[in-house]
Amino acid sequence: MTVVVTSGYAKTSFTYAYYTQVTVGTTSTRLTSVDTHLMRGVLIKADNDNTGNVYVGGVPSVTTSNGFRLAAGEGVLIEIDNANKVYMIADASNQKVHVIGV
């Protein structure tokens, strides 16, 4: 039996990737001010050593009450065309997130 697998998208390198580490505090901040032109989306992972939670949202007014909560070590994949459309806030100072987008 022969199995043929086809895909509409195959990328073998990080030619178009965006990756960074961001420190998040208790004031809403944009993930990046850089125009990233993503093809797939962005993966955001809260650092394993964070002592607080990070909250992710799509508006500058994201808060700890209306954002998507990431505890230490948790992550979220957001299908979006530009990382500069993502905002974050934390419930403690100096929380870190790791970001990669393709």
C-alpha positions as CSV (number, residue, x, y, z in Angstrom):
1,M,0.0,0.0,0.0
2,T,1.3,3.5,-0.9
3,V,0.4,6.5,1.1
4,V,0.8,9.9,-0.5
5,V,0.9,12.9,1.8
6,T,0.4,16.4,0.4
7,S,0.5,19.7,2.1
8,G,-0.5,23.2,1.1
9,Y,2.4,24.6,3.1
10,A,5.9,23.3,3.8
11,K,8.6,25.4,5.2
12,T,12.0,23.9,6.0
13,S,13.8,26.9,7.4
14,F,13.1,30.0,9.6
15,T,13.5,32.4,6.7
16,Y,10.3,34.3,7.7
17,A,10.4,33.6,11.4
18,Y,10.2,36.1,14.2
19,Y,11.6,35.1,17.5
20,T,12.4,37.0,20.7
21,Q,12.1,37.0,24.5
22,V,10.0,39.8,26.1
23,T,9.8,41.0,29.6
24,V,6.2,41.8,30.7
25,G,5.2,44.0,33.6
26,T,2.0,45.3,35.2
27,T,1.3,47.8,32.3
28,S,-0.2,46.6,29.1
29,T,2.5,46.3,26.4
30,R,2.6,45.4,22.7
31,L,4.4,42.1,22.0
32,T,6.6,43.9,19.5
33,S,6.6,47.2,17.7
34,V,8.2,45.5,14.7
35,D,6.1,44.7,11.6
36,T,6.7,41.0,11.5
37,H,4.5,39.8,8.5
38,L,3.8,36.3,9.8
39,M,2.6,33.6,7.5
40,R,1.1,31.2,10.1
41,G,1.0,32.8,13.5
42,V,2.8,33.3,16.8
43,L,3.6,30.9,19.6
44,I,3.9,32.6,23.0
45,K,5.2,30.6,26.0
46,A,5.5,31.9,29.6
47,D,8.9,31.3,31.1
48,N,9.1,28.3,33.4
49,D,10.6,30.5,36.2
50,N,7.8,33.2,36.2
51,T,6.4,33.9,39.6
52,G,3.2,35.5,38.2
53,N,0.8,35.0,35.3
54,V,0.9,36.7,31.9
55,Y,-2.3,37.7,30.2
56,V,-2.5,37.9,26.4
57,G,-5.0,39.8,24.3
58,G,-5.6,41.6,21.0
59,V,-6.2,45.1,22.2
60,P,-4.0,47.6,24.1
61,S,-6.5,47.6,26.9
62,V,-5.8,43.9,27.8
63,T,-6.0,43.4,31.6
64,T,-5.6,40.7,34.1
65,S,-9.4,40.4,34.1
66,N,-10.0,40.1,30.3
67,G,-6.7,38.5,28.9
68,F,-6.0,34.9,28.2
69,R,-4.0,33.7,31.2
70,L,-0.6,31.9,30.9
71,A,0.8,30.5,34.1
72,A,4.5,29.6,34.2
73,G,5.4,27.1,31.5
74,E,2.1,27.5,29.6
75,G,1.8,28.6,26.0
76,V,-0.7,29.6,23.4
77,L,-0.6,29.5,19.6
78,I,-2.3,32.5,17.9
79,E,-3.0,32.4,14.2
80,I,-2.3,36.0,13.3
81,D,-0.6,37.8,10.4
82,N,1.5,40.2,12.6
83,A,2.9,39.9,16.1
84,N,2.5,43.6,16.7
85,K,-1.3,43.0,17.0
86,V,-0.8,41.1,20.3
87,Y,-0.7,42.8,23.7
88,M,0.3,41.4,27.1
89,I,0.2,42.3,30.8
90,A,1.3,40.5,33.9
91,D,0.1,40.4,37.5
92,A,3.8,40.7,38.7
93,S,6.8,42.7,37.5
94,N,9.5,41.2,35.3
95,Q,7.7,38.2,33.9
96,K,9.2,36.7,30.7
97,V,7.6,35.2,27.6
98,H,9.4,33.4,24.7
99,V,8.0,34.1,21.3
100,I,8.4,32.5,17.9
101,G,6.3,33.3,14.8
102,V,6.3,31.9,11.3
